[in-house]
């Protein structure tokens, strides 16, 4: 083996060890835990630990509460993901426009929710959504719409949380879209204008195609984040009303840290891992076809 090859292996050894130790090992350990009935009694005495193989998965897939949480999580991801991308792209186009003044100020304002404490933001939104004193219902009263119990009505609880999540997270993806917009050569826009393309034509035939790799990255990041939704419904609704805001991660938290069914909670986590992996592969396949 040449000296260059040995040096390359030496430099690769450290990051590969970190990947194996902090990613692959926890995944394997989590899957192994999901094959047991590890609970509070096993914590006190490991002799109470038993391997039950796939019983946790069988019970989980036969549980109505799991499918409720799974449906709520998909609803949140399929509704909140596109809204987040649309809001972030619109903000990026406004900030990146030639005539936009005070660009650093606007970038700071749009990005501020991302670095704000999620718990604090959720508490503020709880007051905004208050059925009697909330500013949102007061604004609706001006146009003649009666008060809505945003967090207590099963039909409005999840949309209210989606609105919060979109406002909280669109600033991060906006920065990524701005970077993608700045990498588009100006010559393409000049050629489109010479061909008679207006603002919409330039956006459709130049901006959107050139943002393809950015859309793929943002789509994967947003999907992973949306499928792991936990803090917003936990702080605002505790999964209610009628389990309409219960998510997979919240169910995993309840099973693991409220009922101390660690093995069962690990099976929930591993199924979520498979769902996120499938969603990522699906987006990559769709991007390859496009």
C-alpha positions as CSV (number, residue, x, y, z in Angstrom):
1,X,0.0,0.0,0.0
2,X,1.4,3.4,-1.0
3,X,2.0,6.2,1.4
4,X,-0.8,8.2,-0.1
5,X,-3.3,5.4,0.4
6,X,-2.2,4.9,4.0
7,X,-2.6,8.7,4.6
8,X,-6.1,8.6,3.0
9,X,-7.2,5.7,5.2
10,X,-5.8,7.5,8.3
11,X,-7.8,10.6,7.6
12,X,-10.9,8.6,6.8
13,X,-10.7,6.5,9.9
14,X,-11.7,9.2,12.4
15,X,-14.9,10.4,10.6
16,X,-15.9,6.8,9.7
17,X,-15.5,5.8,13.4
18,X,-17.8,8.7,14.3
19,X,-20.4,7.7,11.7
20,X,-20.4,4.1,12.9
21,X,-20.4,5.0,16.6
22,X,-23.0,7.7,16.5
23,X,-25.3,6.5,13.7
24,X,-25.1,2.8,12.9
25,X,-24.5,1.6,16.4
26,X,-27.5,3.4,17.9
27,X,-29.7,2.2,15.0
28,X,-28.7,-1.4,15.6
29,X,-29.0,-1.0,19.4
30,X,-32.5,0.6,19.0
31,X,-33.6,-2.3,16.8
32,X,-32.3,-4.8,19.3
33,X,-34.1,-3.0,22.1
34,X,-37.4,-3.1,20.1
35,X,-37.2,-6.9,20.2
36,X,-37.4,-7.0,24.0
37,X,-40.0,-6.1,26.6
38,X,-37.5,-3.7,28.3
39,X,-39.5,-1.6,30.9
40,X,-39.2,-0.1,34.3
41,X,-38.8,-3.6,35.9
42,X,-35.9,-4.4,33.6
43,X,-34.2,-1.2,34.6
44,X,-34.3,-2.3,38.2
45,X,-33.2,-5.9,37.4
46,X,-31.9,-7.0,34.0
47,X,-33.1,-10.5,34.8
48,X,-36.6,-9.3,34.0
49,X,-35.6,-8.5,30.4
50,X,-37.0,-10.9,27.8
51,X,-36.6,-11.2,24.1
52,X,-40.0,-11.2,22.5
53,X,-38.8,-10.8,18.9
54,X,-41.5,-9.1,16.7
55,X,-44.3,-9.0,19.3
56,X,-43.9,-5.2,19.8
57,X,-44.3,-4.6,16.0
58,X,-47.3,-6.9,15.9
59,X,-49.0,-5.1,18.7
60,X,-48.0,-1.8,17.3
61,X,-49.4,-2.4,13.8
62,X,-52.6,-3.7,15.4
63,X,-53.0,-0.6,17.6
64,X,-55.6,1.9,16.6
65,X,-53.8,4.7,18.5
66,X,-50.7,4.1,16.4
67,X,-52.5,4.5,13.1
68,X,-54.2,7.6,14.5
69,X,-50.7,9.1,15.3
70,X,-49.4,7.9,11.9
71,X,-52.2,9.6,10.1
72,X,-51.8,12.8,12.0
73,X,-48.0,12.8,11.3
74,X,-48.6,12.3,7.6
75,X,-51.3,15.0,7.6
76,X,-48.8,17.4,9.3
77,X,-46.0,16.5,6.8
78,X,-48.1,16.6,3.6
79,X,-49.7,19.9,4.6
80,X,-47.0,21.7,6.4
81,X,-44.1,20.6,4.2
82,X,-45.4,22.2,0.9
83,X,-46.5,25.3,2.8
84,X,-43.1,25.7,4.3
85,X,-41.4,25.4,1.0
86,X,-43.8,27.9,-0.7
87,X,-43.4,30.4,2.1
88,X,-39.6,30.1,2.1
89,X,-39.3,30.4,-1.7
90,X,-41.6,33.4,-1.7
91,X,-39.5,35.1,1.0
92,X,-36.3,34.2,-0.7
93,X,-37.5,35.8,-4.0
94,X,-38.5,39.0,-2.2
95,X,-35.3,39.2,-0.3
96,X,-33.1,38.4,-3.3
97,X,-34.9,40.9,-5.6
98,X,-32.8,43.6,-7.1
99,X,-34.9,46.4,-5.9
100,X,-35.2,45.0,-2.4
101,X,-33.7,47.4,0.1
102,X,-32.2,46.6,3.5
103,X,-31.7,42.9,2.6
104,X,-29.7,42.1,5.8
105,X,-32.5,43.5,7.9
106,X,-35.2,41.5,6.1
107,X,-33.1,38.3,6.3
108,X,-32.7,38.8,10.0
109,X,-36.4,39.4,10.5
110,X,-37.4,36.3,8.5
111,X,-34.8,34.1,10.2
112,X,-35.5,35.3,13.7
113,X,-38.3,32.7,14.4
114,X,-35.8,29.9,13.6
115,X,-33.5,30.8,16.5
116,X,-36.3,31.7,18.9
117,X,-37.2,29.2,21.6
118,X,-39.9,26.8,20.3
119,X,-41.4,26.5,23.7
120,X,-41.7,30.3,24.1
121,X,-43.2,30.7,20.7
122,X,-45.7,27.9,21.3
123,X,-46.8,29.6,24.5
124,X,-47.2,32.9,22.7
125,X,-49.3,31.2,20.0
126,X,-51.5,29.6,22.6
127,X,-52.5,33.2,23.7
128,X,-53.0,34.2,20.1
129,X,-55.3,31.2,19.6
130,X,-57.2,31.9,22.8
131,X,-61.0,31.4,22.0
132,X,-62.1,34.5,23.8
133,X,-59.0,36.8,24.3
134,X,-56.8,35.8,21.4
135,X,-55.8,38.4,18.8
136,X,-56.7,36.0,15.9
137,X,-60.4,35.7,17.0
138,X,-60.5,39.5,17.6
139,X,-59.4,40.0,14.1
140,X,-62.0,37.6,12.8
141,X,-64.7,39.4,14.8
142,X,-64.0,42.6,12.8
143,X,-65.1,40.8,9.6
144,X,-68.1,39.2,11.3
145,X,-66.7,35.7,12.0
146,X,-67.5,34.2,15.4
147,X,-64.8,33.0,17.8
148,X,-63.1,29.7,17.0
149,X,-61.6,27.4,19.6
150,X,-58.5,26.8,17.6
151,X,-56.8,24.4,19.9
152,X,-59.9,22.8,21.4
153,X,-61.8,22.0,18.2
154,X,-60.7,18.7,16.5
155,X,-61.1,20.3,13.1
156,X,-58.9,23.3,13.7
157,X,-56.2,22.0,16.2
158,X,-53.8,20.5,13.6
159,X,-54.1,23.4,11.1
160,X,-53.4,25.8,13.9
161,X,-50.2,23.9,14.8
162,X,-49.2,23.7,11.1
163,X,-49.5,27.4,10.9
164,X,-47.2,27.8,13.9
165,X,-44.7,25.3,12.5
166,X,-44.6,27.0,9.1
167,X,-44.0,30.4,10.6
168,X,-41.3,28.9,12.9
169,X,-39.3,27.1,10.3
170,X,-39.6,28.8,6.9
171,X,-36.6,31.1,7.7
172,X,-34.1,28.3,7.6
173,X,-35.1,27.0,4.2
174,X,-35.4,30.6,3.0
175,X,-31.6,31.0,3.5
176,X,-31.0,27.8,1.4
177,X,-33.3,29.1,-1.4
178,X,-31.4,32.4,-1.4
179,X,-28.1,30.6,-1.8
180,X,-29.7,28.6,-4.7
181,X,-31.0,31.8,-6.3
182,X,-27.6,33.5,-6.1
183,X,-26.0,30.6,-8.0
184,X,-28.2,31.0,-11.0
185,X,-26.2,32.7,-13.8
186,X,-27.6,36.2,-14.7
187,X,-26.9,35.3,-18.4
188,X,-29.9,32.9,-18.4
189,X,-32.3,35.7,-17.3
190,X,-30.8,38.0,-20.0
191,X,-31.3,35.3,-22.6
192,X,-34.9,34.8,-21.5
193,X,-35.7,38.5,-21.6
194,X,-34.2,38.7,-25.1
195,X,-36.6,35.9,-26.1
196,X,-39.5,37.9,-24.8
197,X,-40.1,36.1,-21.5
198,X,-41.7,38.2,-18.8
199,X,-41.3,37.8,-15.0
200,X,-43.5,34.7,-14.9
201,X,-41.8,33.1,-17.9
202,X,-38.4,33.7,-16.3
203,X,-39.5,32.2,-13.0
204,X,-41.1,29.2,-14.7
205,X,-38.4,28.4,-17.3
206,X,-35.2,29.6,-15.6
207,X,-35.6,29.9,-11.8
208,X,-37.6,26.7,-11.1
209,X,-35.5,24.4,-13.3
210,X,-32.2,25.8,-11.9
211,X,-33.4,25.4,-8.3
212,X,-34.0,21.6,-8.9
213,X,-31.1,20.5,-6.6
214,X,-32.1,23.0,-4.0
215,X,-35.7,21.8,-4.0
216,X,-34.4,18.2,-3.5
217,X,-32.3,19.2,-0.5
218,X,-35.0,21.4,1.0
219,X,-37.6,18.8,0.4
220,X,-35.6,16.1,2.2
221,X,-34.7,18.3,5.2
222,X,-38.3,19.6,5.6
223,X,-39.8,16.1,5.3
224,X,-37.4,14.7,8.0
225,X,-38.3,17.6,10.3
226,X,-42.0,17.4,9.7
227,X,-42.2,13.7,10.3
228,X,-40.4,14.2,13.6
229,X,-42.9,16.8,14.9
230,X,-43.1,16.8,18.7
231,X,-42.6,20.0,20.6
232,X,-45.4,22.1,19.1
233,X,-48.3,19.7,19.8
234,X,-46.7,18.6,23.1
235,X,-46.7,22.2,24.4
236,X,-49.9,23.4,22.9
237,X,-52.4,20.5,23.0
238,X,-50.7,17.5,24.6
239,X,-52.0,15.4,21.7
240,X,-55.6,16.5,22.1
241,X,-58.3,17.1,21.4
242,X,-59.4,13.5,20.8
243,X,-55.9,12.6,19.8
244,X,-56.2,14.8,16.7
245,X,-52.7,16.2,17.2
246,X,-51.0,13.1,18.6
247,X,-47.9,12.3,16.5
248,X,-45.6,9.3,16.2
249,X,-42.8,11.0,18.2
250,X,-45.3,12.0,20.9
251,X,-46.6,8.5,21.1
252,X,-43.0,7.2,21.4
253,X,-42.3,9.7,24.2
254,X,-45.4,8.7,26.1
255,X,-44.7,5.0,25.8
256,X,-41.1,5.3,26.7
257,X,-41.1,8.0,29.4
258,X,-44.6,8.0,30.8
259,X,-45.4,4.3,30.7
260,X,-41.8,3.1,30.7
261,X,-42.3,0.6,27.9
262,X,-38.9,1.2,26.4
263,X,-39.0,-1.8,24.0
264,X,-42.4,-0.8,22.7
265,X,-41.2,2.8,22.3
266,X,-38.1,1.6,20.4
267,X,-40.3,-0.2,17.9
268,X,-42.2,3.0,17.3
269,X,-38.9,4.8,16.7
270,X,-37.6,2.2,14.3
271,X,-40.9,2.3,12.2
272,X,-40.5,6.1,12.1
273,X,-36.9,5.6,10.9
274,X,-38.1,3.4,8.1
275,X,-40.8,5.9,7.1
276,X,-38.3,8.7,7.0
277,X,-35.9,6.6,4.9
278,X,-38.7,5.7,2.5
279,X,-39.8,9.3,2.2
280,X,-36.2,10.3,1.4
281,X,-35.7,7.6,-1.2
282,X,-39.0,8.5,-2.8
283,X,-38.0,12.2,-3.2
284,X,-34.6,11.2,-4.6
285,X,-36.3,8.9,-7.2
286,X,-38.7,11.6,-8.2
287,X,-35.9,14.0,-8.6
288,X,-34.0,11.6,-10.8
289,X,-37.0,11.1,-13.1
290,X,-37.5,14.9,-13.4
